[in-house]
């Protein structure tokens, strides 16, 4: 066994010794009760920076315009490739 292998094995042993085992976890680490889950979700949703109506309208418009542009790009490329294949294969 080389020196590098010994060092690697020692590092792995130290790493596994530092990590707590699954049996060491408390029994209460199971599922969260639904009421507590909903309270936590509600508190997290209060922290969200929600966009204003104007921002949502602008983002929606940007998405629609980009989608239309991409539709026309793909349609144009499809037409070009279709014509090229038809002309090539006759």
ZASE-146123 format. One record per atom (N, C-alpha, C): z, x, y. Coordinates in steps of 0.1 Angstrom, whole numbers, plus 5000, padded with zeros to 4 digits. Layout:
ZASE-146123
ZXY
...
***
This chain:
ZASE-146123
500050084988
500050005000
500050095012
499150065022
499050145033
500150115044
500250205053
501250185064
500950055072
499750035074
499349915082
499749785074
499549785061
499949665053
501449645054
502249755053
503749745054
504149685067
503549735078
503849685091
503449545093
502349505087
501949365088
502849275081
503349315069
504249245061
505649225068
506049335074
507349335082
507249235093
506149235101
505949145112
505949005107
505248975096
505248835090
506648795086
507448885080
508748845076
509648815089
509548895099
510248875111
509848735118
508548705117
508048585123
508648465116
508648475102
509048355095
510648345096
511348455098
512748445099
513148375113
512348395123
512548345136
512348195137
511448145128
511048005129
512047925121
512547815127
513447725120
512747645109
513347625098
512747555087
512747405090
511947325083
511847185085
513147115080
513847175071
515147115066
516247135077
516047225086
517047245097
517047145108
515947065108
515846965119
516746845116
517246785127
518246675125
517546555120
518346465113
517746355107
517246255117
517646265130
517146165140
515846205146
515146305140
513846345145
512746255140
513146145134
512146055129
511445975140
511145855137
510345765146
511245725158
510545705169
511145645181
511145495180
512245435184
512245285184
511245235194
510645115191
509545065200
510045045214
511244995216
511744965230
511845105238
512345205231
512345335238
511045395241
510145375231
508745425233
508145355245
508245225246
507645145258
508345195271
509645215271
510245265283
509745395287
509545485278
508945615281
507545615286
506745525279
505345505284
505345455298
506145355301
506245305314
506645405325
507545485321
508045595331
506945695333
506145725322
505045825324
503945765332
503645635330
502545575338
502945565353
504145565356
504545565370
504345695377
504245805369
504045935374
502545965377
501645875371
500245905372
499745875387
498845965391
498245955405
497045865403
497145735405
496045645403
495045655414
493745645411
492745655422
492745525430
492345535443
492245415451
490945335447
490845215452
489745135448
488445195453
488445255465
487245325470
486745435461
487745515457
487445635448
486845585435
487345475429
486845425417
485445375419
485145305430
483845265433
482845375434
483245485441
482445605442
482145675429
483145685421
483045745408
482045665399
482245535400
481345445392
479945465396
479745465409
478345485414
477745615410
478545725410
478045855406
477645845391
478545785383
478245785369
476945705366
476745595373
475545505371
474245585375
474345655387
473145735392
472845845382
473845915378
473646035368
473045975355
473545865351
473045805338
471545765340
471245705351
469845665353
468945785354
469345895361
468546015362
468346075348
469446075340
469246135326
468346045317
468445915319
467545825312
466145865315
465745875327
464445905331
463946045327
464946145327
464546275322
464246275307
465146205299
464846205285
463646115282
463346015289
462145935287
460946015290
460946095301
459846175305
459546285294
460646345290
460446455279
459946385266
460446275263
459946205251
458446175252
458046125264
456646095266
455746215264
456246325270
455446455270
455346505255
456446505248
456446555234
455646465226
455646335228
454946235220
453446265222
453046285235
451646305238
451146445232
452046545232
451746675227
451546665212
452346595205
452246575190
451046495187
450746395194
449546315191
448246395193
448246465204
447046555207
446946665197
448046725192
447946835183
447546785169
448146675164
447946635151
446746535150
446346485161
445146405162
445246265157
***
